[in-house]
Amino acid sequence: MPATTALLGSYQLICASSPSLAVLELCYNQFRGSIPPELGSCSMLRVLKAGHNNLSGTLPDELFNATLLESLSFPRNSLEGKLQGSHIVKLSNLGTLDLGDNSISGEIPESIGHLKKLEELHLNNNNMSGELPPSLTNCTNLITIDLKSNNFSGQLAKVNFSKLPNLKTLDLMHNSFSGKIPESIYSCSNLVALRLSSNKFHGQLSEKLGNLKSLSFLSLSNNSITNITSALQILRRSKNLTTLLIGLNFMNETMPGDDGIVGFENLQVLAITSCSLLGKIPHWLSKLAKLEMLFLQDNQLTGQIPDWVSSLKFLFYLDISNNSMTGEIPTALTQISMLRSENTATRSDPRFFELPIYLAPSLQYRVSMAFPKVLDLSSNKFTGEMPLEIGQLRALRSLNFSFNDLTGQIPQSISNLTSLQVLDLSTNNLTGGIPAALNNLHFLSAFNISNNDLEGPIPSGGQFNTFQNSSFDGNPKLCGSMLIHKCGSASPPLIHSKLQHKKALFAIAFGVFFGSIAVLLFLGSLLVSIRVNGFITKNTRDKNNGDVESTSFNTSSEQTLVVMSRGKGEESKLKFTDILKATANFDKENIIGCGGYGLVYKAELPDGSKLAIKKLNGEMCLMEREFRAEVDALSNAQHENLVPLWGYCIQGNSRLLIYSYMENGSLDDWLHNRDGDASSFLDWPTRLKIAQGASQGLSYIHDVCKPHIVHRDIKCSNILLDKEFKAYVADFGLARLILPNQTHVTTELVGTMGYIPPEYGQAWVATLRGDMYSFGVVLLELLTGMRPVSILSTSKELVPWVLEMRSKGKQVEVLDPTLRGTGYEEQMLKVLEAASKCVDHNQFMRPSIMEVASCLTSIDAGPQMQSSAKIQ
């Protein structure tokens, strides 16, 4: 029998030896087996919580002998059986009953009405059935009723909701309730969230619905409600309404275009989808000043997109797909301010939804900021060319113009949409070539231009090496290495003379380019070999853009020291001789680290300040490449969580990089090379702080600095810690700037074993998603205290082991034993969830660093965890 089950059985002894035991919380563990009947002998027990475990069986009869229970909570287990009325009636003090996400069956017993103190009732996501007992309204203190995703049926009119004056949340989604929505619900004046979606309600909405002045969230989707005009006239009187989801109703009616529909002053989310509505996009929508998301897909709307859409200053999600809209795509769309700016702080109200919004059974959102910025006009009848101004929508994450009648070329300006993750232009009449500049879209994970009339070469490198061949189908004039039709090959599609001329120019440019490189390499080797007197070059900042002015590495000096300005106006007097003295001429006693191309020395200057000097040696071309990458990256990127580069030096065949000295070394030292004494132990708040800091540094190089940077070697030894354990991302020797003329395609497998993402073995393309995999491994090391690849060959690698344990429901067992029982388990499990998403084998399923950084930042450092950002 597993130890966890035996532990549960021992509670008979605990209750006997501790007769005053009042609170027992066992959530988020891996307890198995059945609930021990002995818990019923805990006569003073008031709170019993054991949710998120692997408990099975039924609720034992003896459990209900603990008659002082105020909270009985077993959500997310595998409990089954029925709620016995003769048992439930004994718990007259019960305030919370939570059995959600189990396999409970049967009906809600009539005796539930005896629970006069009941405030929270959660029976959601079970197999319960039957009608709701009228006695439920005897529980007059009820605040929340959550019965979603069961098999309840019958008419709600039998329950007199007017006797529940404190009711704030009623969620009955995904059941089989029928008839009309009962009038008594409209007497619940404190009701804030009402979800009746996916049932069998019919008829028109009652005028009394407008009496719900506190109502903020309303979902009536997927019923058979009629008369949309009347419904909107009624609903506009609910002044606090922020979320209104009424799709899959009002079938084949006409969208009301009457400007008399005024109100909805606070509405942020409006979904009127899949109704087959006729008519046009109504003008009254222009008055919804706080609207953020508008879902009108799957109707029969006609006409053009109105120009007033640009006046909705908070709108960032617009889906009017699968309608019959006509005309050209208006430039007004390119003036929507939230799609032009990455600044999310301007959103009208960042608070949580009262209930999650489901876009799919497993895809839910609790806050509007979690939604991507989307423009979806697919499956309509739009004509003409795409506006060149489309490139101004720099905040877009998803752009879908597929299945229309668009003509002309793909605008070059789309390459400005550097945050774009989805681009679908398929099934139109587009002509011309694919702009090579689309290689700038380094976040692009879904791309489709199939079924057009495009021609010429498909851009190579970058994300284009990851797209499936089907993305280009139906364009017989396209050519490329991934297609049957190779560029330059004799094939049936004719190549126009103009295209041949372009190819000739390309060939000439190609030859000139590589000829120039050969000359430059020769001159570089010649210049390095020349020995002249050393000199100091001060590096300055451009006042306008803050970029470090370019300085040639291949200078004519044997000892060239460049001191970087840190933007504070100080004049550094550091000389190369100072470095020699501070390191005792690079004495081995001052070695504090080593890397693939050299050693790191500690340097203590006469004024007491300390520096770290990385001395690169080795094969000249590889060393020079690492040296250049490090200087390029840290010259372009300066952030409080990136290791500061103070300067660099060229000395013969050696290259020196000068950094701030980090008193606490690397994260790898603390996790894997500690002595075992208490002083070398990292507690959870410190580990969380390190994860948060490192994520901010990585977020800066991925999302903020221009150009973006792929690090390519994120690992614990490259996360340095100062005396306050503040984290700094370091070692950019393998980094690649994502410049417009670079594809960051490598000809080698770079990185460190255990951190290399699986896709690097299939296509040598360094991507930001590859960095996310490596960072996920770092998070797992922080959580488990284990190396990514065990020194013992018989042990499993960290990533597959953690994923296997999670699949078995044993996620708590992967946590570092020194961290368990410290009160931070819920925080660690949240970080584990994020880390597991980062190491997803499918690179396109990994979250962005911005999402992960937001998730980590939202976790409080205290034992009581705040609601963290959800990564879906």
N, C-alpha and C positions, 0 to 999 in steps of 0.2 A: 504494500500500500504506500503511495507517495507520502513523503513527509508532510506536505501541505495539508493532506486530508487528515492525517493523524493530529496535526496541530489544531484543526477545527474541533476534533473530537475531545481535545483536552479542555474545552471551555466548561465542561461540567465541573472540573476541579476549580477553575477560575471563579465560577459563580459561587461555589461552596466556600472557597477561601476568601472571596471578596464579596460579601453579601451586599455591599453598598454600591457595586458597579452600576453606573448610570449611563455611560456612553461607551459604545463599542463600534469603532469605525475600522473596517477591513477593506476598503475600496482599493482598486487598482493593484491587486496582488494576483497570484496565480493559484488561489485555493480551488481545489477540485472536490468532486464527490458531492454528497448531499448535505443539506443543512442539518447540523446535529440537533436532535430534539432537546438535548440538555440545555440549550439556550433558553428554553422556556422556564427553567428554574431560576433564572436571574430575576428575582422578584422586584428588584429596584431599577431594572433596565428601562431607560426612557428613549434612548436613541440606538438603533441597530442599523448600520449601513454596511453592506458588503457588495456594492455594485462593481461592475467591470472585473469579474472573476470568471471562473469556469465551473460554477456550481450547477448541479443538475438535480433531477428528482423533483419532488413536490415540496410545498411548504408543510412542514410537519405539524400535526395537530397540536403537539405540546407547545409549539412556539407561541400559540395564542394564549398561553397561561401567563405570559408576561404582560399583564393587563395594564401596567403603567406606561406602556410604549406610547410615545408621541410621534416617533418617526420610524417607519419600517420601509427600508429602501434596499432593493435587490436588482437594480436595472442592469441590463447587458450581461446576463448570464444565460443559462440554458434550462431554466426552470420550466416545468410543465404542470399539468393538472388543472384543477378548477379552484375558484375561490368559493369556499364553503361558507354559506350564510351563517350557520350555527357557530362558526369559529370567528368570523370577522366581527360579529356583534360584541364579542368580549373586549375588543380594543376601543372602548368608548372614549379614551383620551387621545386617540390617534389624530394628529394634525397633518401628517404627510404619509401617503401610501404611493410608493413608486415601484412598480413591477414592470416598467417598460422594457422593450427589447428582450423578451423571453419567448416562450412557447406556451403561454397560459391559454387555456381554452375555456369553453363554457360561457355562461352569461354572468353579468354583474348581479349579484344576489340582491333581492329586495331589502334584506336587512342592512344594506349599506346606509340606509336612511337613519340608522341609530348612531352613526358617527357624527354627532352634532358639532364636534370641534374640527372636523376635516377641512383643511384649507387647500391642500395640493393633492390631486388625483391624477396619477400618470399610469395608464394601462396601455400606452401606445405600442405599436409594432408587436402585436401578439396574434393569436388565432381566436380571439373572442368573438362571440356572435350573439344573436338575439336582439331584443329591443332594450332600450334603456329603461330601467325601472322608474316609475313616477316618484318613488320614495327618495330618489336622488336629490330632489329639491328640499328635502328636510335637512340636508347638510348646508345650512344657511350661511356658513362662514366660508364656503368654497371661493377661492380666488382663481385657481387654475384647474381646468379640465382638459386633459390631453388623451384622446382616445383614437388618434389617427392610426391608419394602417391596420385595421382589424376587419371583421366581417359583420359588424353591427348592421341592423336593418330596421325596418318599420318606420313609423312616423314620429318625428320629434315632438309633435303637438301634444303628446301624452305627458311630456315633461313641462311643468310650469316654471320656466326660467325666471319669471318675475319674482320668485321667492329667493333668488340668489343675488341680493343687492351688491355684494362685494365682488362678483365675478369680473375678472379683468381679461382672462384669456380662455377662449373656447376653440379647440382645434379638433375637428371631426373629419379631417381629410382622409380620402381613400377608405370609404365604407360604402354601404348600400342604403343609406337613409333615403326615404322617398317622401312624396307629398310636397306641400308648400313649406317654406321656411316659417316656423311658428312665430306668431306675433309676440309671444311672451319674451322672446330674446331681445326685442327692441325696448324692453323695460329695464334692461341691465345698463343703467346709466353710467356705470364705471367701466364698461367693456372697452378695452383698448385694442385687442387683437381678436378677430373672428375669421376662422378659416373653415369653410364648408365645401371646399373644392372636391371634385371627383366623387360625387354622390349621385343621387337620382332626383334631386329637387327640380320642381317645375313651376311654371306660372310666373306672374309678374312680381316685382319687388313691392313691398308694402310702403306706403307713405311714412309709416312710423319708423322706418330705418333711419330717416333723417334725424330722429331724436337722439341717436347715439353720438352725442357731442364730444365724447372722449375718444371715439374710435380713430385709430391711427393706421391699422393694418386690416385690410379686408380682401379676402380671396374667395371668390365664388366660381372659379374656373371649372369647366367640364361638368356642367349640369344641363338643364334644359330650361333655363330662364329666358323669358321673352320680353319684348318691348324695350329696346336699348335706349330710346329717347326718354321714356319715362324713368328708367333706371338712373340715367345720368342726372336728370332733373332732381331726383330724390337724393342721390349721393352727394351732390354738390353742397348740400346743407350740412354735411359733416365736415366742419371747418378744420378739424385737426387731421384729416385723412392725409397720410403721406404715401401709402402704398395701396394701389387699387389693381387687382388682378381679376378680370372678368371674361377672359377668353373662353372659347368653346361653349358659347351660349348664343342667343340671338341669331340663329342660323338664317342666312339669306335675307336678313333685314337690311335697311339702309343706314349708313353712318349719318347721324344727325349733323347737319351743317349749320344749324341755327345758332347765331351769335348770342341767343338768349341763354345759352348754357354758360352761366358765369359762376364763379366760385372756385373751388379746388385751389385755394390760395397757397396751401402747403404741400400740394401733391408733388412727389419726387419720382415715383415709379408708376407708370400706367401701361398695362398690358391688355389690349383688346385683340387677341390673336385667334386665328383658326375659326372664324365666325362666318366666312364667306360673305362678308359685308359688302354691299354695293355703295357707290357714291365716291366722294373724293376725300382727301385729307382735310378735315374741317378747320375753319379759321379760328374757332374757339380754343383750339389747342395752343394758339400763339399767346394766349393770356395766362398760361400756366407758367408763371415766372420762375418757379423753383424746380421745374421738371428736369430730371437728370437722365432718365431712361424711358424711351418710348418704343414699345413693341407693337407693331401693327401687321406683322407678317401673316401670311396664309389667309388673305381676304380676296376680294375682287375689286379693290379700289382702282380708280382710273384717274386720268388727268395728270398734271405735272406736279413736281415737288414745289411747294410754294416758297417764295423768297423769304418770307418771314421766319423760316426755320433758323436763320442766322441770328435772330433776336433772342433765342433761348440760350441765355449765357451760361447755364449750368448743364446743358445737354451734352452727354459724352457717349451715349449708347443709342443708336438709331437703327432699327431693323424694320424695313418695309418690304422685305423679300416676299416672293411668291404672290404678287398682285398683278395688276394690268396697267401699271403706271407707264406713261408715255413722255415724249419730248426728250430734250437733251438734259444731261446732268447739269444742274444749275451751279454757277460759281458761288451762289449763296451758301452751298454746303461747305465750301472751303473757307467760309468766314465764321464757322461755329467755333467760338473762342476756346472751349474746353478741348477741342480736337487739335487745336493749334499749339496748345501749351501743355507742358509736362507738370505744371504747378497744380497739384491736387488740393492745395490748401484753400483754393477759392471755391471748392464745392460748398453747396448751400448748407448742408447739415451732415457731418460725418458720423452720426450716431448709429447704433446697431438697429437692425430691423427687429420689430417685436417678435416676429417669427421668421425662421429662415425661408428664403425664396429658393425653390427647387427649379432648376432648369432641366434636371434629369434625376432619376431616383437616387443616384450617388453623387450628384453635383448640387450643392446647396451653398447659399451665400447668406451671411449674417450682417454684412455691412456693405454699403454701396461702393465704397472705395475698392473692394475686392474684385468688382467687375472690371473687365478690360474695356478699353475705349474702342468702340466698334462702329463701323459704317457698313451696313449690308443692304445693297440694292439689288440683289440677285433675283433672277427669275421674274423679270418684268419685261417691258417693251421699250426700254430706253434706246434712243438712237443718237447719231452724231458722234463726235469725238470726246474723249475724256478731257476735262478742262486742265490746262497746264498748271493752274493754281492748285491742283490736287497735292502738289508737293509741299504746300503750306501746312498740311495737317500732320505735323511732326509728332504728335502724341499718339497717333493711331496705332493700335495693336493688331487690328484685323480689318482688312479692306476686301469686300467681295462685290464685284460687278459682273459675276458670271451669268450666263443664260439671258443675255439681252441682245440687242442688235447694234452694238457699238461698232464704229468704224475708225479708220485712221490708225495712227501708230501708238505704241505704248509710250506715254510721256516720259522723257528723261527725268523729269522732276520727281517721279515716284522714288527715285534713289535717295531723295532727301528724307524719306520716312524711315529714319534709322531705328525706330523702335518697333517697326512692323514685324509681326510674327506670322501672320497669315495674309497671303495675297492670292486671290482667285479671280482671274480674268478669262476663264474658260468659256467656250461656246459663245463667241461673238463673231464679228467680222473684221478683226484687227489685222493690219498688214504691217509690212516693214520688218525690221529686225528687233531682237531683244536687246535693250540697252545694256551694254557691258557694265555700266555704273550700278546696275542692280546688285552687283557683287558687294556693294557697300552695306547691304541689308544683312548684317551679321547675326541678327536675332531671328531671321526668317526660318521657320520650321515647316511651313506648309506653303507650297507654291504650285499653281496650276494655270497653264495657258493653253491647254488642249483645245482642239476644235476651233481654230482660227485659220488665218491665211498668212502666218508669219514665215519669214525666210531668213536665211543666213545662219551663221554659227551660234550655237548655244554657248553663253559664257562659261568658262571653265574655272575651276577653283572655288574656294570659299564654300558657301552653302550650296552652290549648284552641284557640287560633287555628292551631295546627300539626297537630292530629290530623285524620286522614282521616274522611270522612263515614261510612265503613263501621264506625267505632268506635261509632256510635250506632244502627245498623240494628236493625230488629226491636223498636223502641219507638215505636209509632205515636202515643203521647201526648206525646212530646218535641217541642219546638219550638226553633228557633234560626235564626240568619242563614245557617248553612251547610246547612240542611235545606230541603226543599220546603215543609214546614209552618213558616211564620214565626210567631213569637210575636205574638199579638194579631190574627192574620188569621182570617177566617171559614173554617173548615175542618171536615171531618167529625168529628174527635175532639171530644167534649164537654168543656167546661171547667167544673169544679165551681164552685159559688158560693164555696166557701172559697178556691179559687185566684183567683177574680175579686176577692174581697175583698183578698187579698194584693197583687194587681196594683194595686188602687186605692191601698192604702197605699204601695206602691212609687212610684206616680205622685206622691203627695203629698210623699213623702220626696225624690223627685227634684227637685220644684219648690223645696222648702225648701232643699235642698242648693245648687242653683245660685243661688237668691236670696241665700243667705248669702254665697256667694262674691262676688257682685256688690257687696254691702255692704262686705265685707272689703277688696276692691280699692279701693273709694272711700275708705274710712277710711285704708288704707295710703298712697294717694296724698296724702291730706290731711296725714297725720302726717309724711311725708317732706318736705313743703313747709314745715313749721313750723321756724323757726330759733330755737334757744335755746342757752344756754351749753353747751359740750362737757363731757363728764364721762367718767370712767373706770369701767368696770364689771368687777369681778373675777368670773371664772367659776370655780365650784367643782365638786368631784366628789361625787357621792353615795357614801357609804361602803359601801352595800350592793351596788349593781350597777355602780358605776364609770362610769355614763353622765354625759355632760356635761349640766348642768342647762340647760334651754331658756332662751334669751334672745332677745327680739324683735329682729329685724333693723330693723324699721320704727320705730326709736325716735324720740323727739322732738328728738334732738340732731343738729346739723349735722356735728359731729365726735365720733363715738362710737367709742372704742377698747375692744375686748374682748380681754383677755389670757387665753389658755387655761392652765389648770393642767396641768402635765405629770406630775402624780402624785408629785412629789418634795418637796412642801411649801414650795418656794421662793416668795418674794413678789417678783414682777416690778414694777419701778418704771418700766417703759417708758411713755412718753407720746407723743402724736401729734407734739408739737414735736420729740421725739427722732428720729422718723422723717424729718421734714422736714430736720433738720440732717444726719442720716446719709446722705441721698440728695442733699444740696445742692439741696433743694427740687425733687426729681425731675429733676435735670439729665440731659441726654441722655448725658453722659459716663459715667453710672452704669448705663446700660441694658445688661443682660446677656442678654436674651431677649425674645421677643415671642410672643403667642398670638392666638387669634381675636378676643379682646375686650379686649386691652390689652397693656401692656408689663411686663417684669420688671426691677426695679432692684436693684443691690447696695447694701446699707446697712451701713456700718461704724460701730459704736457707740464711744463714748469709751473703754470698757474694752477695746477691741480685738476684741470679738466681732463676728461678721458675720451678717447676715440677708439674705434675699431677699424683696423686696416686690413682689407682683403687683398692679398697678393696673389695675382693670377700667374700661373706658369703652365707650361705644357705645349702641346702642338700649336703652332703659331696661329693658324687660321681659325681653329676652334676657340682658342683663348681670346683672340681678337673679336670674334663674334659675340662671345659672352660679355666681354668688356663693353662693346658697343651697345648691346641690348640693355645692359644694366644702366648705362649712362643715358641712353635714349629714353628709357622708361621713366626713370626717376627725375629726369629733367622736365619731362612733360607732366608728371603727376606728383603733386605735393599735398599730403593729407595727414591729419594727426594720427592716423593708424597705418601709415606707410613709413618704413624706416627712412630717416632723413639721410640723403647723400650730401656730404659736405664738400666733396671734391674728388678729383681723380688725378692720377699721375702716370706718365709714360716714361719708363726707364729702360732703355735698351729693349730687350725681349720680354720684359716684365711689365705688367700693368697693375696699378694700385687703385683701389677704390676706398674712399674715406667716409666712414659712417659715424653716427652717434653711437656711443658705447651703451649697451643694454646690460644693466647690472644683474638681471636674473636669467640671462642666457636665453635659451630657446624653450618652447613648450615641450619639445621632445625630451629635454633634460629632466623636466619635472615629472613627466608622465612615465618615462621608460628607463631613466638612469638615476633614480633616486636611491638614497642609501637605506631607506626603510624607517628612519626616525621620523618623529612627529613633525619636526620643523620642515621636512621636505614634502609634506602632504598638501595637496591642493584640495581645499574644500569646494563644495558645489558653487557657492556664490562667486568664488574666484574663477572657477572654470566657466561659468556662465558669462562673467565679465570678459574673459578672454575670447569666448566665442562671439560675443556681441561686437567687440572691438575689431576682431579679424574680419567679421562680415562687413563692417562699415568700410574698412580699407579695401576689401575686394569689390564692394559695391561701387566705390569711387572709381577704380580703374575700369570697371565694366560699363558703368552707366554715365559717369559725370565727365571725367577728363576727356579731352579731345586731342588726338584720336583715342578711341578705346584701346585697352590693353588686354591681351590674353596672357596670363602669367605662365601657364604650362607646367608649373612645378610647385603647386600648393601642397604643403605638407607640414607636419608639426615642427620639424627642424627649421623651417623657414618662417615660423611665427615667433618673433622675439618679444621679450618681456622686460620692461624697465623696472625700476625699484618699487613701483606701485602696482606691478603686474598689469600694466596697460599693454595691450597687444599691438604689435607692428608687423605687417606683412613685409617680408624681406626676400632677398635673392631673386632678382629679376634677370638673371643670366640667360634663362631660356625664354624670356618674355618676347612677345611680338606685338609691335604697334599695329593696329588695324588701320592702315593708311589707304587712301582711295586707290592706289596702284598696287596694293598688296592683297594676296589671297590667303596669306599665312598657311600655305600648304608646305608641309615638311617632307624631307626625304629620309627621315629617321624617326624611330620611335623614341620620343623624348619623355622625360619625367622620371619618377621613382617607382619602383615596383611596389604594388599595393595601392598606389594612388592613381595609376594610369587607367583612364576610362576604357571600357571594353571596345568601344567603336574605334579607338586609335589603332587597334590591331587589324582593322578591316579597311580603313581609309585614313591615310596619314593627313588628316585635316585637324589642325588645332582650333578649337572653338571655345567660346565662353561656356558652353554646356559641359565641355571637358573639365574646365576649372570647377564647375559646380559639383561634378562627381568627386574630385579630389577634396573639395571643402567638406563634402558629406562624410568622407572617410575621416577627416580631422574631427568632425563633430562626434563620430562614433568612437574615436580614441578618447575624447574628453569624457564620454559617457561610460565607457567600459574600462578605461585604463590599459587597454591591450594594444599591441602593435598591429598594423594592418596585415603584415605577413609574419607569422610566428617564426621564431628562431628554430623551433622544433618542427621538422618537416612533416611530422605525423599530425600536427594540429591543422585545423581548417583556417583558411584566410578569414579575416575579420568580416568583410562584407557578406559573403554567402552565409557565414555562421549566424550573423545577426538577422538576416532576412529569413533564414530557416527558423530561428527561434521565434520570430514574430509571427510567422505563419502558423506555428504551433500554439500561439497564445502565451508564449513564455517570455514576453518582452522584459519583464522585471528582472528576470534571471540574467540578462546581459549587462545590467548596470554594475558598475564597479562596486564590489562588496564593501569597500570602505565608505561608500556614499549611501548605502541602503540604511533605512531606519533613521535618517537625519531630518525627515520632514519635507524633503524636496522632491519626493518621487513623482508627483504630478508634473512638476516643471520638467524633470528629466524625461518623462515619457512624451511630453510635448516636443522637446528637442529631438528625441528619438524619432518621432513621426516625421519631422522636417528632414532629419538626416537620411532617413530611409527613402524619402522622395528624391533627395539629391543623388543617391546612388542607384536610382532606377536604371536597369539595363537598357531601357529605351530612352535614348538621350532626349527625345522630344517630349517626354513626360516629366522631365526634371523642371523644378521651379527656377525662376530667375533669382539672382543674388538679392535683388531688391525685395522680392517676396520673403526670402529667408531672413534677411536682415530685419525686415519689419516684424516678422514672427518673433525673432529672438529679442528684439528691443521691447516688444510688448509684454515680455515675461518679467515680472517683478523679481527683485533680488531677495525678497523676503520669503519665508516658508509658505505663506498663503499666495498662491499663484493667481494672477489676474487672468482675465479672458485673453487668450493669445490669438494671434492672427491665424486664421485657418488657411493651409496651402492645399488648393484643390486642383 
